């Protein structure tokens, strides 16, 4: 008996994991597992809720990839750190799609924001990416 694996649709990433939050801040995590986009949140101290499945369609994924390109996320640096803040907000992104990949993380600093800006940017590259991910997950991610 021959087993045929179902081919992953082109619009799905090979890898997607994003998280943002902090010990005393609300935390959010989005990751792709078994072809499904999964979301969970924690009100603080990483007390995670159960996972929610997000079911974006092909059009939503295509809009997300356009936004990722526009935000320049594929070119983000490996790390963004504000050494003047010990706690606060940490984030990480690990994403691969159609031969492109990015691994980036930050601690109170963000791509497209001011070098020493510890506040989550309202505009710029990181804000564009976060907005696109929020849309992909049906508006679940807030900060």
Secondary structure as the mmCIF struct_conf table of DSSP 4:
data_model
#
loop_
_struct_conf.conf_type_id
_struct_conf.id
_struct_conf.beg_label_comp_id
_struct_conf.beg_label_asym_id
_struct_conf.beg_label_seq_id
_struct_conf.end_label_comp_id
_struct_conf.end_label_asym_id
_struct_conf.end_label_seq_id
HELX_LH_PP_P HELX_LH_PP_P1 UNK A 5 UNK A 9
TURN_TY1_P TURN_TY1_P1 UNK A 10 UNK A 11
BEND BEND1 UNK A 12 UNK A 12
BEND BEND2 UNK A 14 UNK A 14
STRN STRN1 UNK A 15 UNK A 21
BEND BEND3 UNK A 23 UNK A 25
STRN STRN2 UNK A 27 UNK A 33
TURN_TY1_P TURN_TY1_P2 UNK A 34 UNK A 35
STRN STRN3 UNK A 36 UNK A 42
BEND BEND4 UNK A 43 UNK A 44
TURN_TY1_P TURN_TY1_P3 UNK A 45 UNK A 46
STRN STRN4 UNK A 48 UNK A 48
HELX_LH_PP_P HELX_LH_PP_P2 UNK A 49 UNK A 51
STRN STRN5 UNK A 52 UNK A 54
HELX_RH_AL_P HELX_RH_AL_P1 UNK A 58 UNK A 71
TURN_TY1_P TURN_TY1_P4 UNK A 72 UNK A 72
HELX_RH_3T_P HELX_RH_3T_P1 UNK A 73 UNK A 75
BEND BEND5 UNK A 78 UNK A 78
STRN STRN6 UNK A 79 UNK A 81
TURN_TY1_P TURN_TY1_P5 UNK A 83 UNK A 84
BEND BEND6 UNK A 86 UNK A 88
STRN STRN7 UNK A 90 UNK A 97
TURN_TY1_P TURN_TY1_P6 UNK A 98 UNK A 99
STRN STRN8 UNK A 100 UNK A 107
BEND BEND7 UNK A 108 UNK A 108
TURN_TY1_P TURN_TY1_P7 UNK A 111 UNK A 112
BEND BEND8 UNK A 113 UNK A 113
TURN_TY1_P TURN_TY1_P8 UNK A 115 UNK A 116
BEND BEND9 UNK A 119 UNK A 119
HELX_LH_PP_P HELX_LH_PP_P3 UNK A 120 UNK A 121
BEND BEND10 UNK A 122 UNK A 124
HELX_RH_AL_P HELX_RH_AL_P2 UNK A 125 UNK A 136
TURN_TY1_P TURN_TY1_P9 UNK A 137 UNK A 139
#
